[in-house]
Amino acid sequence: MMSEAMKIGELAKQTGLSIRTLHYYDEIGLLSPSDRNEIGHRLYSDEDIIRLQQILSLRQLGFALKEIRECLENPDFSLSQVINLHRDRMREQIALSHTLLERLNGVARELETTKSVAVENLIQVMETITMSEQYFTLEQQKVIEARFQDVEPEWQELISRARAEMSKGTDLNNPSVQELARIWQWSMKSLIRGDRSLYESLVKTYQQQGGEAASWGAMDTATFEYILKAVSFLSIAEEVNIVISDESFTSDALRVINLGLNAVRELNYDFYGTEGILLGFLAEDTGVATQVLKTAGVDFETVRNLIVKLLGKRTLGELTLPEKIPFAPRMKRVFELARESANKSGKERIDSGDLLLGILEEAKRGGGVATYIIKEKLGIDLLNLEQQLRLAMPE
């Protein structure tokens, strides 16, 4: 007997998947709902739910989405085959766990009775550990898979774009490739969120097995290496010391910078990037730049939530904040461009409008988290925003 069709929100809630992931599966033709109601809401039938179970089982087995589609489009491939594949994998894991436990028990008994242990027994234990090692603990795997659902559409787009640029032979210094490198970094930060142990497990997976090893974000080795080479061209470690004083900045610019610093500290970040100064603009309520941003529909809470989603929010236990938060390298360039803007207008000091112009000008040469959020996440045209800002700034 067929059950009543399920709406996407209910399906997401019951399976633990995000609505965004289900939308993405629909977009790429991996799982399209069989029906829609009179107002256009997706409705999933029993057959759709069976297909989703197959998708999830194959994903856990390490299949890439393209491979999953090929399997499901094969008329000879059945649900029972998926279940049996999954069962076999689980039996293997359980058997390895039992073997490891038995060998550890043997070593423990040997230590209790003789106060020593035979080297060959330790080698057997190490052999079993190596065979069963999954790099991520079960808890880590659950955490990273849950987080990956939120970035999976961007991740799949990243892979497609990287392959396209790679096939064209695009230079790694090209702005389009640098943008891909930044998306990679932000996706990684969104997955890790300051968890060092998770980061170390991730590094082991990619170092030992390559990009194909991560079932939650698999990519072929060539694409993986291409992205890593692009990332190597971006400096993320350099600390920039900039003197912020009323000799170089107007009072409204200083207020924006300090409000941004407060926002950065509240998130427990140990760096001050363009995302910090964007929050500074939105925490301030009188400046021209602030009004232009808010008129365009950019607000503090939305941006802060997006930053946390991209970069995470660290707890104080994860790091010790430096007494003086350093500016990220990109901020140095923003300040330089803001100075150029002020000079062109004959101003002795940089004001808040110049700071926002610096961010928008820097976006033409790559862009940071601030312009990524404004353009990609909020859908605001940067050129139009710049035009509105220039019109609003005093002569």
N, C-alpha and C positions, 0 to 999 in steps of 0.2 A: 504494500500500500504506500502510495507516494505521500510524503509529508508536505505541509504548506511551504511555499517558496519563502526563502529567508532574505531579509533586507541586508544590505552591506554592513550597516552598523552592528546588527545582531550577530552576523557571521564573524566580524572582526572581534567582537567581545567574547564569543564562545571559543574561538580558535586561538586568541592571543595575538593575532596578526594586527597590523595597523591598517586603517582604512586606506591610507596612502599606498601601502604595498598592494592591496587588492586593486586599487585604481591602476597602479602601474602594470600589474599582471593583465588587466583588461586592455591597457594601451598597447602592449606588445603582443597581444593575441594569445597569451599563454592560458589565461582563464577569463573568458568573457561570459557574463551572466546570460542565462537562457532567455530571460524576459525582463521587462520593465513595467512598472505600474503606470496608471494614467497620468501621473505627474513626473514621470521619467526616472524614478528611483530604480536602481539595479535590484533584480530579484534572482536569487540563486536557487536552482533546483537541486534535487537529490543527486542527479548526475554531475552537476557542477561541484558539489561538495565532495563527491568521490574523486573527481579530477584534482581538486585542491589537496586532498589527502595524498594522492600520488605525487603531486608536486613537492609537498613538504617532505615526504619520505625520500624522494630522489635528491632533494637538496641536502638532507642530512647525510646521505650517502656520498656527497661530494660532487654531484653532477652540476655543471653550469646550466644556466637557464636555457641556452641554445640547445644543449644536449637533452634537457628535459623535454623541450618542445618536440625534438626529433623522436624521442621515445614515445611520447603520447600520440604523435601523429602516425606511428607505426600500428597498423591494424592488428598485428600479431602480439602487440604488447598489452598486457592485461593488468588489472588491479592485483590479482593474485601473485603475478610475477614481482610487482613492486613490494608487496607485503613479504614475500618469501626472501627477496634480496635484503630487505630491512631486518628480517628475523635472523638471517644468516650472519649479517654484520653484528647484531647484538649478541648472538651466541659466541662469535669470535671474541668479542670484548669481554663477555662474562667468563669465558674459558681462560683468557689471559689473566683476568683478575684473580680467578681461583688458583691458577698456577703460581702467580706471584705471591698470593697469601700463603700457600702451602710452603713455598721456598723460604719466605720470611719466617714462618713458624719453625721451620727446620733450623734456620740460623739461630733463632732465639733459644730453642731447646739446647742447641750445641753450646751456646754461650753460658747457659744456666748450669750445664753439667761439667763442661771442661774449661770454662773461662776463656776459650779461644774458638776460632772458627777456621775451617779449611778454606784455602783460597779458592778452590774449584767451586765450592758452594756459593761464595760471594760472586764469582763470575757468572754462575747460573742466575743469581738474583739480578745482576746487572743486565744480563741478556734479556730477561723477562721484562725488566723496566724499559729497555730500549724498544722491545717489540710492542709494548703497550703504551708507550709515550705518545700523548696526543698534543703536547705543547701547552694547550689550554686545559685547565681543570674544568670539571663539569660546571662548576659555578661560573667560572670565567666565560665558558662557551655560551651559557644561557644569557649572561649580561651582554656580551658582544653581539650575539644574534638579535637580541631585543633592540639594541641600539642601531644595528645595521638596517633594520626595517625602515628607520626614519631617513636614512641617507641612500637607500638602495636605488631609487630612480636617478639621483645625481651620479651615483657610482656607475651605473650602466651607461649613462650618457657620457661620463668621463672616458670609459673604455672605448666607446664608439668613436668619440672625437680624437682620442689619442691614436687609435689605429688609422684614422683618416689622415691625420697630420704626419704620421710615420710613413704611410704609403706615398705621400706627396714629397717626402724628404724635407719637411719644414725644419729650418734651423732651430736649435734648442733655445736660442735667445729671442726667437720671435715672440711678440706679445701674446699671440693665441696659445702658444705652447706654455709660456710662463703662467698664463691663466689656468691651464690644466694642472700645472704643478701646484698652484695655490689651492685649487679645489681638492687635490689629493691631500695636501697638508691639513686643510680644514676638516676633511672627512676623517682623517686619522685622529686629529685632536678631538673630534666629536665622539669617536669610538673609545679613545683612551681616557679622556677627561681627568688627566693628572694621575691615573693609577699606574704607578711604576711597574708593578708585577704584571699587569696586563700588557704594558708596553714591551716588557722583556719577553713574554710569551709570544707576542706578535712578531717581534724581531726573529725569534728562533724559528717560527713557522716559515717566514719568508726567506731567511738565510739558509735553512736546511732543505726546504722543499720547493721554494719558489712561489710565484703568485698563484699557481693552480691549486696549492694546498689548502687555501682558505675557502671552505665551502660557502661562507657568508660573503665572499667578495672576490671570487676567482677571476683571474685574468691570465692570459697566456704569458709565458716567460718573456717573449720579445716586447710585448706592450709594457709589462712590469718594468723591464730594464730601461725602456724608453722614458717612462715616467720618472724613474729614479734619477736618470741623467738630467732630466729637466729640473727636478727638485734641487739637484746639486748646484744649479746655477743661481739659486735663490739663497741669499744669506739670511739665516734665522737666528744666528747666535751673536752677531755683533752688537755690542752695547754702544749707544751713542750718547755722549754727554753734551747737552745743550743748556746754555745759560738762559733762563727765563726771568726777565726783569722788566720793570716799567720803562726802562730806557729803550727797549726794543719792541714792546707790546703795549697796546692800549689797555685801559682798565677792563673793557668788555672782553678782549681777547684773553687776558689773564684770568678772568672769571671763568670763561669756557674751559681753559686748560686745567684750572684747579678743580672745577666740578667734574671734569673727565677723570682726573686723578682720583677723586673720591670714589667715583663709580668703579674704577679699576681696582682700588683697594677693597671695596665691598665684595667684589668677585674673587678676591684673593689671587689676582694675577701678579706675576713678578715681572711684567713688562707693560709698556704703555704704547699701544698701537693705534691705528686710525679708528678702531672700534671704540677706544676710550674717549677720544676727542669728539666722536659722533654723539656719544652719551652726554658729553659735556655741553654740546650745543643744545640738546633736547632737555637737559636739566635746567638750562637758562631760559628765561621767558621774555626778554626785552630786545635782544639783538636782532639786527636785520637778517643775518644768516639763520638764526633760530626760527624767525617768522616765516622765511621762505621754505625751510624744511617742513615746518608744521602745516603750512598751507598745502604743500605737496602730499600731505598725508603721512608724514613720518613722525611717530610718537615714541616717547621714552620707553614705555613698558614693552611695546612690540619689538623694538630694536634690542632691548636688553634680553628678552626671551630668545630672540634669534641668535644673539651672541652666545648665550649660555648653551644653546642647542649646538652651535658650531664648535665652540671651544671648551664647553663645560664650565662648571663652577667648582673651584677647588676648595677643599676644607683645609683649615689651618694645620691639621695634622699631616697633610701631604707635602708641605714645604714650609720653609722659613722665609718670610718676605724680607727683601732687603730694606734697609732704612730709607734708601732713595730708589724709587722705582725707575729703572732706565727706560728711555724712549727706544722703541723698536727702530731698526734701520730705515724703514719706510717713512717714519715720522720726520727723520732728518730731511728727507727729500721734500716732504710736505712743507716744512718750515722754510726751506730754500725757495720753493715756488711761491709761498706766501710773501716772502721778502721781495721777490721779483714783481709780484702783483702790486705791493705797496709802492715800490720804486716807480713803476710805470704811472701810478696815480699821483706821484710827487709827495707821498706821505713819508714822514720820518719813522713812524711806528706801524707795526702790523696790527690791523684790527681783526675782529672776528670774521668779517666778510672775506678778508684776504686768506684767512685760515681755511675757510670752506672752499674758496677758489683753488687753494693749494691742493686740497684733497681731490677736487674734480679734475684739475689739470694733471695730477699724478696718475689718475685713473686712465688717462690716454696713453700712459707708458706702462701700464700693467694693472695698477689698482690694488687696494688692500681690502680688508674685511669690511670697512665702512661702505665703500662703493659697491662691493659685491652684494651686500645686504640691500642697499638702496635700489640697485639695478635689477639683480637677479631674484631677490626674495620679495621685494615690494613692487617690482615692475615699473619703476619710475625712470623716465628717460633722462639721462645725465646731461645731455646737451641742452635740453629744455630747462632743466633745473639751473644750469649755469646761466642761461639767458635771463631767467627770472631773477636770479641773484644779482646779476650785473645791473638790471633795470632798477632793483630796489636799493642798491648801494648809493650813497650820496656821492656827488661829483667831487 
